[in-house]
Amino acid sequence: MQPTWLLPGLGAALLLSAAVLYVATASWLVALAFLLGAGVLLGGVVVLDRMRSEPLAEAQSAPDWTVTVAAIEREGEAIAITDRANRMVCANSLFVEHFGVGAAPPALPFAREAVEAVTLLARIAWRDGASALDKVEGQDESEWQISAQRAGRGEDHLIWRLRPIVRARGTDLGALDLAGPFGKMLSRAGIETAITRADGVIRAVSAGFAERAAGDERATLMGQDFVSFLRSDERDRIFFAREGRGGTPQTLVDIPLVDPETQSAPAGPDEATSLMLLIDSGVGIGSGWDGASHAGVAQLDALLAQLPLGLAMTDRDGRFLFGNEAFLRSVGREGRGLPAFPTDLVTREDKAALSDAVRRHGRGPSTSGDVAVRLVNSPEEPVSLGLAGVRGLGEAAVLLSLADSSQENQLRRQVAQATKMQAVGQLAGGVAHDFNNVLTAIIGTCDLMLLRHIPGDSDYDDIQQIRANSNRAAALTRQLLAFSRQQTLRPEVIQLPDVVSEVSPLIKRLLGEKITYYVQHDRNLGAVRADPQQMEQVIMNLAVNARDAIQSRGNGMGRISLYTRTLQARQVIQLGSEVLPAADYTVLIVQDTGGGIAPHVLPKLFEPFFTTKEQGKGTGLGLSTAYGIVKQSGGFIFADNVTDKTGHPTGARFTVYFPVHRGEAPKKREAAPLVSSDWSAGGKLLLVEDEDMVRIVAERALARAGYEVTACANGEEGLAAILEGSTQFDIVVSDVVMPGMDGPAMVRAIRAKLPNMPVLFMSGYAEEQLRRDIDIPDMHFIAKPFSVASIGDKVGAVLQQARADERA
């Protein structure tokens, strides 16, 4: 900027120069032009000088915020200052690290609800001078405590303070809070704890750790380097740096927090964390402990038993020194204690790898790692066993860590088993449906051939044999439908002892003379609602299965006992079953002396086609059929072993629970009168079936019975035949499942035009399931496979009922 005295001097010089020019030229016009030009030039220089000086003045007058930034640098607290226009004035490094330089409160990178809450906080702070929020959800499931306070000479700024709410995360540690009661409990026992990232930066510490490391139990120490609070001496003993040489030596145990299922940190592969334990040597495991003296091991066991993580320690030779309860549960040794060596806990294939890992961590430098092993109690599921070399205890030792995932594994197996059983059931139902179509064609063709042959013909016996084998195959499909809970049941209110008495003579003939059959019934048994014929099949299947188990043992002598028991709701509650609802049950028990069921067989017992019998001696459908019938009847079936006093299995026991029926017993259905197949000869019938072989057999059978049959291959053709109106049909016989327009859709369209049209559905699925899914009034059903006579009789009965309804 130019001095103020310079401008008048320049003006005087210009006037003098103009006077000289006038004297020289004797022209006042030239002098005036010179004076105006020089004046304009001088004015431009002055304006340019002022424009250059103004930014400098502004810069000199702006406040210096660098001192403020240095003052607000605080550990564990993000601080920012904004003006009345919510513009960022300055922020410390923690705020920039979490939110960036472009985010000025209240416009933080939060969800909309959180931003609205912070905006309301700002309004209240401008109005009242200060405001705070105890908990605001941020990015990546983080949580913050936020406060704002008005400040400045004119109170035209807001000071924002954001404190992260620290939550410890780790495998199977749940909501572990080191700053809470758990950390304080360990601190009283001489164990200080911290959770660090893979790079050694602290994420959370206990109050005791903060007190000994920083002198303030309220300090979070988040973001600090863990090793910066420790020191070691010439003997590699570890101390808290703040305590100096007067402190007590510490044993550092590094426990990687690893998810046993994914083999990665719960927070993600890039955020691996470790639980650091600093154990005070004054707790009884100090430098005076050697390999021969195990003083203090019991005390250490008592301390570490409080941790939900399974921990055990071995000496440098691999012998177990102790293990807490969580470790014993994880390895299946609860109540039995630990073996001599860790290798006794794993399968034979993993012994060498585990032995080498223990030796490496026990004799080398202080390191940590993990090894995948398979435990003897669950060899099919590998687990991650953590290992850490421990120093500062005299002789070197190795700390083993293992998360107790037994409950999670059990739930996972149950879910997998339930999913597999459901998938197999759906597959079985689909296979049975398709197979029933094939059997319908085979049985119908045999019936038509038998009409042209008489007993004594060379082909008659062969045709009868084909028909008999087809009927056996139809029985197998009924078992598949029973397993998939798609069998057509005729439930009645029955008493189980009545069913047992009906089937007992047949069971005795099947068992033979070497096996004793014993029956015992409770009094006052409640009635159950089930299909009596299917209940007989359940009892027969269980009895035959027990007979085969007894005959497979030595001389084949044994005993099969059948009991019926009553079980009240309060007794069910006392059982503590997670599967059985609290209700009154009538229980059927079938027990044998066949030596029991192998543990690996129990989970697969009710799967279809699973059998332990020799090839050719079992279909594997007996127990799966019983399972399907019981579940479809609303009951529950369980299998277990009967043991003697020594715990050795002596036999198998199948327990079936049926809910007690509380309603009024309905009257038994009267048998439907037989209808001659030639009753309504001459009736016009629309047959719709997509399977060619089934359609051909049904068409021939119905035509032979005297009906005028119009056959269609799909629902679209069937509906078109109705809508044409050239033929007035008396009944529609249709398959249910067809490509394109299925049977129910076709019938609904037909009923829209002809509401009184009789309908007979054919299907290989269960009648009850179809009635629930279709929901068409006044429909009739015939199950596949059917014979030539049965399809004709069924059509005649449906027409007879329709004519009777019209007359009524």
C-alpha positions in Angstrom: 0.0 0.0 0.0 1.4 3.5 -0.9 2.0 6.2 1.7 -0.8 8.9 2.0 1.6 11.8 1.2 2.5 10.5 -2.2 -0.8 11.4 -3.9 -0.7 15.2 -3.3 2.9 15.3 -4.6 2.0 13.5 -7.8 -0.9 16.0 -8.3 1.4 19.0 -7.9 3.9 17.5 -10.4 1.1 17.0 -13.0 -0.1 20.6 -12.7 3.5 21.9 -13.1 4.1 19.7 -16.1 0.9 21.0 -17.7 2.0 24.6 -17.1 5.4 24.0 -18.8 3.7 22.3 -21.7 1.3 25.4 -22.2 4.3 27.8 -22.1 6.1 25.6 -24.7 3.2 25.1 -27.1 1.1 28.2 -26.3 -1.9 25.9 -26.6 -4.2 25.5 -23.7 -5.9 22.5 -25.4 -2.7 20.4 -25.5 -2.0 21.2 -21.9 -5.6 20.2 -20.9 -5.4 16.9 -22.8 -2.1 16.1 -21.2 -3.5 16.8 -17.7 -6.6 14.6 -18.3 -4.6 11.6 -19.6 -2.1 11.7 -16.8 -5.0 12.0 -14.3 -6.7 8.9 -15.7 -3.5 7.0 -15.6 -2.8 8.0 -12.0 -6.4 7.0 -10.9 -6.0 3.5 -12.4 -2.8 3.0 -10.5 -4.5 4.0 -7.2 -7.5 1.7 -7.8 -5.2 -1.3 -8.6 -3.1 -0.6 -5.5 -6.2 -0.6 -3.3 -7.5 -3.9 -4.9 -4.2 -5.6 -4.0 -4.1 -4.3 -0.5 -7.7 -5.3 0.5 -7.1 -9.2 0.6 -4.0 -8.7 2.5 -5.9 -6.6 5.1 -8.6 -9.3 5.2 -6.0 -12.0 5.8 -4.4 -10.0 8.5 -7.8 -9.3 10.2 -9.1 -13.0 10.0 -8.7 -15.1 13.2 -6.0 -17.8 13.4 -7.8 -21.1 14.0 -4.6 -23.3 14.1 -4.3 -22.7 17.8 -7.9 -23.8 18.3 -7.4 -26.9 16.3 -4.4 -27.8 18.5 -6.5 -27.1 21.6 -9.4 -29.4 20.6 -7.2 -32.4 19.8 -8.5 -34.9 22.4 -8.2 -38.7 22.4 -11.4 -40.6 22.0 -13.5 -37.4 21.2 -14.4 -36.0 17.8 -14.7 -32.1 18.0 -15.9 -29.7 15.4 -16.8 -25.9 15.4 -19.5 -24.5 13.1 -20.9 -21.0 12.6 -24.5 -19.8 12.4 -24.7 -20.9 8.8 -23.7 -24.4 9.8 -20.4 -24.0 8.0 -17.4 -25.9 9.3 -14.9 -23.6 10.9 -12.4 -26.2 12.2 -12.3 -29.8 13.4 -9.9 -32.1 15.1 -8.3 -35.2 13.5 -10.7 -37.8 15.0 -13.7 -35.9 13.5 -12.0 -35.8 10.1 -11.0 -39.5 10.3 -14.7 -40.6 10.9 -16.7 -38.0 9.0 -14.3 -36.3 6.5 -13.7 -32.6 5.9 -16.9 -32.1 3.9 -19.3 -33.1 6.7 -20.3 -30.2 8.9 -22.8 -30.9 11.8 -25.7 -31.3 11.8 -25.3 -32.6 8.2 -23.4 -35.8 9.2 -23.3 -38.9 7.1 -26.0 -40.6 9.2 -29.4 -42.1 8.4 -32.3 -39.7 7.9 -33.7 -40.2 11.3 -30.3 -39.6 12.9 -29.7 -36.4 10.9 -33.1 -35.1 11.9 -32.3 -35.8 15.6 -28.9 -34.0 15.3 -30.6 -31.0 13.5 -33.1 -30.7 16.3 -30.1 -30.8 18.8 -28.6 -27.8 16.9 -31.7 -25.8 17.1 -32.0 -26.4 20.9 -28.4 -25.5 21.4 -28.8 -22.2 19.5 -31.8 -21.4 21.6 -30.8 -22.7 25.0 -27.0 -22.5 24.8 -26.4 -26.3 25.0 -28.0 -29.6 24.2 -27.0 -33.3 24.0 -28.0 -36.7 22.7 -27.1 -39.9 24.6 -27.1 -42.3 21.7 -27.2 -41.7 17.9 -26.6 -44.5 15.4 -24.0 -43.7 12.8 -22.4 -45.5 9.9 -21.5 -49.3 10.0 -23.6 -49.8 13.2 -21.5 -47.3 15.2 -23.1 -45.4 18.0 -22.2 -41.9 19.2 -22.9 -39.5 22.2 -23.3 -36.0 20.7 -23.4 -32.6 22.5 -23.4 -29.0 21.2 -22.6 -25.8 23.1 -22.9 -22.2 22.0 -19.5 -20.3 22.2 -17.6 -17.2 20.9 -17.7 -13.5 21.7 -21.1 -13.1 20.1 -22.1 -16.7 20.8 -22.2 -17.2 17.1 -20.4 -20.6 17.0 -21.4 -24.1 18.1 -18.8 -26.5 19.6 -19.8 -30.1 18.7 -18.4 -33.0 20.8 -19.0 -36.6 19.5 -17.9 -39.5 21.7 -18.0 -43.1 20.2 -19.9 -45.6 22.2 -17.5 -48.6 22.4 -18.9 -52.0 22.0 -16.6 -55.0 22.2 -17.1 -57.7 19.6 -15.7 -61.2 19.5 -16.5 -64.8 18.8 -19.1 -66.1 21.3 -18.5 -63.2 23.6 -21.8 -61.6 22.7 -22.2 -58.1 24.1 -18.9 -58.2 26.1 -18.2 -54.9 27.8 -14.7 -54.7 29.2 -15.5 -51.3 30.8 -18.4 -52.9 32.6 -18.8 -55.4 35.5 -17.1 -58.2 33.6 -13.9 -56.2 33.2 -14.0 -55.0 36.8 -14.4 -58.6 38.0 -11.3 -59.7 36.2 -9.4 -56.6 37.4 -10.2 -57.6 41.0 -8.7 -61.0 40.2 -5.5 -59.5 38.9 -6.3 -59.8 35.2 -6.4 -56.7 33.0 -8.1 -57.0 29.6 -8.0 -55.1 26.3 -9.3 -55.7 22.8 -7.0 -54.7 20.0 -7.1 -54.7 16.2 -4.6 -56.7 14.1 -2.3 -53.7 13.9 -2.1 -53.5 17.7 -4.4 -50.4 18.0 -6.7 -50.5 21.0 -10.5 -50.8 20.5 -11.6 -51.2 24.1 -10.0 -51.7 27.6 -11.2 -52.5 31.0 -11.3 -49.8 33.7 -8.4 -51.5 35.5 -6.3 -51.5 32.4 -7.0 -47.8 31.9 -6.1 -47.0 35.6 -2.8 -48.9 35.5 -1.8 -47.8 31.9 -2.9 -44.1 32.0 -3.8 -43.3 35.6 -7.5 -42.7 34.7 -10.0 -45.5 34.8 -12.4 -43.4 32.7 -10.0 -43.2 29.8 -11.0 -45.2 26.8 -7.5 -45.3 25.2 -9.2 -46.0 21.9 -6.9 -45.6 18.9 -3.7 -45.8 21.0 -0.9 -48.3 20.3 -1.3 -51.2 22.8 2.4 -51.9 23.3 3.0 -48.2 24.0 1.6 -48.8 27.5 3.9 -51.8 28.2 7.6 -52.3 28.6 9.9 -55.3 29.0 13.2 -55.7 30.9 16.3 -57.7 30.1 14.6 -60.9 31.2 11.7 -60.3 28.7 9.3 -59.8 31.6 6.4 -57.5 30.8 5.4 -54.5 32.9 3.0 -51.6 32.7 5.2 -48.7 31.5 3.5 -46.2 33.9 4.3 -48.4 36.9 8.1 -48.4 36.2 10.4 -51.0 37.8 8.2 -51.0 40.9 5.4 -52.7 39.1 4.6 -56.4 39.1 5.5 -58.6 36.0 2.6 -59.4 33.7 1.8 -62.5 31.6 0.5 -61.5 28.2 -2.0 -63.8 26.6 -3.1 -63.1 23.0 -6.5 -64.7 22.2 -7.5 -64.2 18.6 -11.3 -63.6 18.4 -12.1 -65.8 15.4 -15.5 -67.1 14.3 -15.2 -70.9 14.4 -17.6 -71.3 11.4 -16.1 -68.8 9.0 -12.5 -68.8 10.3 -12.5 -65.0 10.2 -13.0 -62.1 12.5 -16.7 -61.4 13.4 -16.2 -57.8 12.2 -14.9 -58.9 8.8 -11.6 -60.2 7.4 -10.1 -56.7 7.5 -10.9 -56.1 11.2 -9.4 -59.0 13.0 -9.4 -58.5 16.8 -7.7 -60.1 19.7 -8.5 -60.3 23.4 -5.4 -59.4 25.4 -5.1 -60.7 28.9 -2.5 -59.3 31.2 -2.2 -61.6 34.2 -0.5 -60.3 37.3 2.3 -62.6 38.5 1.1 -61.9 42.1 -1.9 -64.0 41.5 0.2 -67.1 42.2 1.6 -67.9 38.8 4.6 -65.7 38.8 8.2 -66.3 37.9 8.6 -68.8 40.8 6.4 -71.3 38.9 8.4 -74.0 37.2 7.6 -77.1 35.2 7.6 -79.4 38.3 5.6 -77.1 40.5 2.0 -76.5 39.6 1.2 -74.1 42.4 -1.4 -71.6 41.4 -2.9 -73.6 38.6 -6.1 -74.2 40.5 -6.4 -70.5 41.3 -5.8 -69.6 37.6 -8.4 -72.1 36.6 -10.9 -70.5 39.0 -10.2 -67.1 37.5 -10.4 -68.1 33.8 -13.5 -70.2 34.5 -15.5 -67.0 34.4 -14.7 -66.4 30.7 -17.3 -67.7 28.2 -14.4 -68.7 26.0 -12.9 -72.1 26.4 -9.3 -71.9 27.7 -6.7 -74.5 28.6 -3.0 -74.5 29.2 -0.2 -77.0 28.5 3.4 -77.1 29.5 6.1 -77.0 26.8 5.9 -80.7 26.4 2.2 -80.6 25.6 0.8 -81.9 28.9 -2.4 -80.4 30.1 -2.1 -78.1 33.2 -5.7 -77.0 33.4 -8.8 -76.2 31.4 -11.9 -74.2 32.3 -15.5 -75.4 32.1 -16.1 -73.8 28.7 -13.2 -75.7 27.3 -14.4 -79.0 28.7 -17.9 -78.4 27.2 -16.4 -77.6 23.8 -14.4 -80.8 23.7 -17.2 -83.0 25.1 -15.3 -83.8 28.4 -17.7 -82.1 30.8 -17.7 -84.1 34.1 -14.7 -86.2 33.0 -11.8 -83.8 33.1 -9.0 -83.4 30.6 -6.9 -86.2 29.2 -3.1 -86.1 29.5 -2.4 -84.5 26.1 -4.4 -82.3 23.7 -3.8 -84.8 21.0 -6.1 -87.2 22.9 -9.0 -84.9 22.0 -8.6 -85.0 18.2 -9.0 -87.6 15.6 -6.1 -89.8 14.6 -5.5 -87.8 11.3 -5.0 -84.5 13.2 -2.8 -85.7 16.1 0.5 -85.0 14.3 -0.6 -81.5 13.2 -1.7 -80.5 16.7 1.3 -82.0 18.4 3.6 -80.1 16.0 1.7 -76.8 16.6 1.9 -77.1 20.4 5.6 -77.9 20.3 6.2 -74.9 18.0 4.4 -72.4 20.1 5.8 -73.8 23.3 9.5 -73.7 22.4 9.7 -70.8 20.0 9.2 -67.0 20.6 5.9 -65.7 22.0 3.5 -66.2 19.1 -0.1 -67.0 18.5 -2.1 -68.8 15.8 -4.7 -71.4 15.2 -5.0 -74.9 13.7 -8.1 -76.6 12.2 -8.7 -79.9 14.0 -11.6 -82.5 14.3 -12.5 -83.4 17.8 -13.2 -87.0 18.7 -16.7 -86.2 19.9 -17.7 -84.6 16.6 -15.3 -85.8 13.9 -17.4 -84.5 11.0 -17.2 -80.8 12.0 -13.7 -79.2 12.0 -13.1 -76.5 14.7 -10.5 -73.8 15.0 -8.2 -74.3 18.0 -6.3 -71.2 19.0 -2.7 -71.5 20.4 -0.6 -68.8 22.0 2.9 -69.2 23.5 3.0 -67.8 27.1 6.2 -66.4 28.5 7.0 -64.9 31.9 6.0 -68.0 33.8 9.4 -69.6 34.3 8.9 -72.6 32.0 7.2 -71.8 28.7 3.6 -72.8 28.3 0.9 -72.8 25.6 -2.6 -71.4 26.0 -5.3 -73.2 24.0 -8.6 -71.4 23.2 -11.7 -73.0 21.8 -15.2 -71.5 21.5 -18.0 -73.6 22.9 -20.2 -74.0 19.8 -21.9 -77.3 20.7 -25.4 -75.7 20.9 -24.9 -73.9 17.6 -23.7 -77.1 16.0 -26.7 -79.0 17.3 -29.1 -76.3 16.0 -27.3 -76.3 12.7 -27.6 -80.1 12.4 -31.3 -80.0 13.3 -32.0 -77.3 10.8 -30.1 -79.2 8.1 -31.9 -82.4 9.0 -35.3 -80.7 8.9 -34.5 -79.1 5.6 -33.3 -82.4 4.1 -36.4 -84.3 5.4 -38.7 -81.7 3.9 -36.9 -81.8 0.5 -36.9 -85.6 0.5 -40.6 -85.5 1.4 -41.4 -83.3 -1.5 -39.4 -85.5 -3.8 -41.1 -88.6 -2.5 -44.5 -87.0 -3.1 -43.6 -86.1 -6.7 -42.2 -89.5 -7.4 -45.3 -91.2 -6.0 -47.5 -89.0 -8.2 -45.7 -89.8 -11.4 -45.4 -93.5 -10.5 -49.1 -93.7 -9.9 -49.7 -92.5 -13.4 -47.6 -95.4 -14.7 -49.3 -97.9 -12.4 -52.7 -96.7 -13.5 -51.8 -97.5 -17.1 -50.3 -100.9 -16.2 -53.2 -102.0 -13.9 -55.8 -100.8 -16.4 -54.2 -102.6 -19.3 -54.1 -105.8 -17.3 -57.8 -105.5 -16.5 -58.6 -105.0 -20.1 -56.5 -108.0 -21.1 -58.1 -110.2 -18.4 -61.5 -109.4 -20.0 -60.3 -111.3 -23.1 -58.8 -114.2 -21.3 -60.3 -116.8 -19.0 -58.6 -118.9 -16.3 -56.6 -121.7 -17.9 -55.3 -119.6 -20.8 -51.6 -119.6 -21.3 -51.4 -115.8 -20.7 -54.0 -115.5 -17.9 -51.5 -116.4 -15.1 -48.9 -114.1 -16.5 -51.3 -111.2 -16.6 -52.4 -111.8 -13.1 -48.8 -111.9 -12.0 -48.2 -108.5 -13.6 -51.3 -107.1 -11.9 -50.3 -108.4 -8.5 -46.8 -106.9 -8.8 -48.3 -103.6 -9.9 -50.5 -103.6 -6.8 -47.4 -104.2 -4.7 -45.8 -101.2 -6.4 -48.9 -99.2 -5.6 -48.5 -100.1 -1.9 -44.9 -98.7 -2.1 -46.2 -95.4 -3.5 -48.7 -95.2 -0.7 -45.8 -95.5 1.7 -44.0 -92.7 -0.1 -47.1 -90.6 0.2 -47.3 -91.4 3.9 -43.7 -90.3 4.4 -44.3 -87.0 2.6 -47.6 -86.6 4.6 -49.6 -86.6 1.4 -51.5 -89.9 1.9 -55.3 -90.0 1.9 -56.3 -90.7 5.5 -59.7 -91.5 6.9 -59.4 -90.3 10.5 -61.8 -91.5 13.2 -61.9 -91.1 16.9 -60.4 -94.4 18.2 -58.9 -96.0 21.3 -55.4 -97.3 20.8 -55.9 -100.5 22.8 -58.6 -101.4 20.2 -56.2 -101.0 17.4 -53.5 -103.0 19.2 -55.9 -105.8 19.9 -56.9 -105.9 16.2 -53.3 -106.2 15.0 -51.8 -108.4 17.8 -52.8 -111.8 16.2 -51.0 -110.9 13.0 -47.9 -109.6 15.0 -47.7 -112.9 16.9 -47.7 -114.9 13.7 -44.9 -112.7 12.3 -42.7 -112.9 15.4 -42.5 -116.6 15.7 -42.0 -118.7 18.8 -38.6 -117.4 19.9 -39.7 -113.8 20.4 -42.0 -113.0 23.4 -44.7 -110.5 22.7 -46.0 -108.5 25.7 -48.7 -105.9 25.8 -49.7 -103.6 28.7 -52.3 -100.8 28.7 -52.8 -97.9 31.1 -56.3 -97.2 32.5 -58.3 -94.1 31.5 -56.5 -93.6 28.1 -57.8 -90.7 26.1 -59.2 -91.2 22.7 -57.2 -90.1 19.6 -58.2 -89.1 16.2 -56.4 -91.1 13.5 -57.0 -93.5 10.6 -57.3 -97.0 12.3 -55.9 -98.8 9.3 -52.9 -96.5 9.1 -52.4 -96.9 12.9 -52.3 -100.7 12.3 -49.6 -100.1 9.7 -47.6 -98.0 12.1 -47.7 -100.7 14.8 -46.9 -103.4 12.3 -43.9 -101.5 10.9 -42.5 -100.9 14.4 -43.0 -104.5 15.4 -41.4 -105.9 12.2 -38.5 -103.5 12.7 -38.0 -104.7 16.3 -38.2 -108.4 15.2 -35.5 -107.9 12.5 -33.3 -106.2 15.1 -33.7 -109.2 17.5 -33.2 -111.8 14.8 -29.9 -110.1 13.7 -28.4 -111.0 17.1 -27.2 -114.5 17.7 -30.0 -117.0 18.4 -32.8 -114.6 17.6 -34.4 -114.9 21.0 -35.8 -111.7 22.6 -38.8 -109.8 23.8 -41.0 -107.1 22.2 -43.1 -105.0 24.6 -45.9 -102.8 23.6 -47.3 -100.2 26.1 -49.9 -97.6 26.0 -49.6 -94.7 28.5 -51.4 -91.6 29.4 -49.4 -88.3 29.7 -50.8 -85.2 31.1 -49.9 -81.6 30.2 -48.1 -80.9 33.4 -45.9 -84.0 32.9 -45.0 -82.8 29.4 -43.9 -79.5 30.9 -41.7 -81.4 33.4 -40.1 -83.3 30.5 -38.7 -79.9 29.2 -39.0 -80.9 25.6 -38.6 -78.2 23.0 -40.5 -80.2 20.4 -43.5 -81.5 22.3 -46.2 -78.9 23.0 -47.8 -78.9 26.4 -51.0 -81.0 26.0 -52.6 -84.3 27.1 -51.3 -87.2 25.1 -51.9 -90.9 24.7 -48.6 -92.6 24.2 -47.7 -95.7 22.3 -44.4 -97.4 23.2 -42.8 -100.2 21.2 -39.6 -101.6 22.9 -37.3 -104.5 22.0 -34.2 -106.2 23.3 -32.4 -106.1 20.0 -29.2 -104.3 21.3 -30.2 -100.7 20.5 -29.5 -98.3 17.7 -26.0 -97.1 16.8 -25.6 -93.3 17.5 -24.7 -92.5 13.9 -27.8 -94.2 12.7 -30.3 -92.4 15.0 -30.4 -89.1 12.9 -31.1 -91.0 9.7 -33.6 -93.5 11.1 -36.7 -92.0 9.6 -35.2 -91.2 6.2 -36.8 -93.0 3.2 -34.7 -95.8 1.7 -32.3 -95.8 4.6 -31.8 -99.3 6.0 -29.2 -101.2 8.0 -30.3 -104.5 6.7 -28.6 -106.6 4.1 -29.1 -105.9 0.4 -32.5 -107.3 -0.7 -33.9 -107.7 2.8 -35.5 -104.2 3.2 -36.8 -101.3 1.3 -36.0 -98.7 3.9 -39.6 -97.4 3.9 -41.0 -99.0 7.0 -39.9 -96.4 9.6 -40.3 -93.5 7.1 -43.9 -94.6 6.5 -44.6 -94.7 10.2 -43.0 -91.3 10.6 -45.2 -89.8 7.8 -48.4 -91.4 9.1 -47.8 -90.2 12.7 -46.9 -86.6 11.6 -49.9 -86.4 9.2 -52.1 -87.5 12.1 -50.8 -84.6 14.3 -48.6 -86.8 16.5 -44.9 -87.1 17.3 -42.5 -90.0 17.1 -39.1 -90.4 18.8 -36.5 -93.1 18.9 -33.9 -93.8 21.6 -32.0 -96.6 23.3 -32.9 -98.5 26.5 -29.8 -98.9 28.7 -28.9 -101.1 31.6 -27.3 -99.9 34.9 -23.9 -99.5 33.3 -25.2 -97.3 30.5 -24.9 -100.1 27.9 -27.7 -100.1 25.3 -29.9 -103.2 25.5 -32.6 -102.4 23.0 -34.4 -99.8 21.0 -37.5 -97.8 22.1 -39.9 -96.0 19.8 -42.3 -93.6 21.5 -45.3 -92.2 19.7 -47.4 -89.3 21.1 -50.9 -88.7 19.9 -52.9 -85.7 21.2 -56.0 -86.6 23.1 -59.2 -85.9 21.2 -61.5 -83.6 23.3 -64.5 -83.4 20.9 -67.6 -85.6 20.6 -66.9 -88.9 18.9 -68.5 -88.8 15.4 -70.7 -91.6 14.1 -68.9 -94.1 12.0 -69.4 -93.7 8.3 -71.7 -96.1 6.6 -70.2 -98.0 3.6 -71.2 -96.5 0.3 -73.6 -98.7 -1.7 -72.0 -100.4 -4.6 -73.2 -99.1 -8.0 -73.2 -101.3 -11.1 -70.8 -100.0 -13.7 -73.5 -100.4 -16.4 -76.1 -98.3 -14.6 -75.9 -95.2 -16.7 -74.8 -96.6 -20.1 -75.2 -94.0 -22.8 -74.0 -91.0 -20.7 -71.8 -88.5 -22.3 -68.5 -88.0 -20.6 -65.6 -85.5 -21.1 -62.2 -87.1 -20.2 -59.2 -84.7 -19.7 -55.8 -86.3 -19.0 -52.4 -85.2 -20.2 -50.7 -88.6 -19.7 -51.3 -90.5 -23.0 -51.1 -94.0 -21.5 -53.5 -93.1 -18.6 -56.0 -91.3 -21.0 -56.0 -94.3 -23.4 -56.7 -96.8 -20.6 -59.4 -94.7 -18.9 -61.1 -94.0 -22.3 -61.2 -97.7 -23.1 -62.5 -98.6 -19.7 -65.3 -96.0 -19.7 -66.3 -96.8 -23.3 -66.5 -100.4 -22.3 -68.7 -99.5 -19.4 -71.2 -97.9 -21.9 -70.2 -94.2 -21.8 -69.8 -92.0 -24.9 -66.3 -90.6 -24.2 -64.7 -87.4 -25.6 -61.0 -87.5 -24.7 -58.8 -84.3 -24.5 -55.1 -84.0 -23.8 -55.1 -80.8 -21.7 -57.3 -78.3 -20.0 -57.5 -75.9 -22.9 -59.0 -78.6 -25.2 -61.4 -79.7 -22.5 -62.7 -76.2 -22.0 -63.0 -75.7 -25.8 -65.1 -78.9 -26.1 -67.5 -77.5 -23.5 -67.8 -74.1 -24.9 -68.5 -75.4 -28.4 -71.9 -76.5 -27.2 -72.2 -79.2 -29.9 -72.2 -82.0 -27.2 -74.1 -81.8 -23.9 -71.9 -83.7 -21.4 -73.2 -85.4 -18.3 -69.9 -85.4 -16.3 -66.3 -84.2 -16.5 -63.5 -86.5 -15.5 -60.2 -84.7 -15.2 -56.7 -85.0 -14.0 -55.6 -82.3 -11.5 -52.0 -81.5 -12.4 -51.5 -80.7 -16.1 -49.3 -78.4 -18.1 -50.9 -75.1 -19.1 -54.4 -74.9 -17.7 -54.7 -77.5 -14.9 -57.8 -79.4 -13.9 -59.1 -77.0 -11.2 -58.7 -73.9 -13.5 -60.6 -75.7 -16.3 -63.4 -76.8 -14.0 -63.9 -73.2 -12.6 -64.3 -72.0 -16.1 -66.8 -74.7 -16.9 -68.7 -74.1 -13.7 -69.0 -70.4 -14.7 -71.1 -71.5 -17.7 -72.6 -74.8 -16.3 -72.7 -74.4 -12.5 -74.3 -77.9 -11.9 -71.8 -79.9 -14.0 -70.7 -83.0 -12.0 -66.9 -83.2 -11.7 -64.7 -86.2 -10.9 -60.9 -85.5 -10.3 -58.2 -88.2 -10.8 -54.9 -87.7 -9.0 -52.0 -89.5 -7.4 -51.8 -86.9 -4.6 -53.7 -87.1 -1.4 -57.4 -86.2 -1.4 -57.2 -84.0 1.7 -54.4 -82.0 0.3 -56.2 -81.5 -3.0 -59.4 -80.4 -1.3 -57.5 -77.8 0.7 -55.7 -76.5 -2.4 -58.6 -76.7 -4.9 -61.6 -75.6 -2.8 -64.2 -76.4 -5.5 -67.7 -77.3 -4.1 -69.4 -80.6 -5.1 -66.3 -82.2 -6.5 -65.5 -85.9 -6.3 -62.2 -87.7 -6.2 -60.7 -91.0 -7.3 -57.1 -91.9 -6.3 -54.6 -93.3 -8.8 -53.9 -96.1 -9.6 -57.4 -97.3 -10.2 -58.7 -100.4 -11.9 -61.0 -100.6 -14.9 -64.0 -101.6 -12.7 -63.3 -98.9 -10.1 -63.3 -96.0 -12.5 -66.5 -97.2 -14.1 -68.2 -97.7 -10.7 -67.0 -94.3 -9.4 -68.3 -92.4 -12.5 -71.7 -94.2 -12.1 -71.9 -93.3 -8.5 -71.2 -89.6 -9.2 -73.8 -89.5 -11.9 -76.4 -91.3 -9.7 -75.8 -88.7 -6.9 -76.1 -85.8 -9.4 -79.4 -87.1 -10.8 -80.7 -87.6 -7.3 -79.8 -84.1 -6.4 -81.6 -82.8 -9.5 -84.8 -84.7 -8.6 -84.6 -83.4 -5.0 
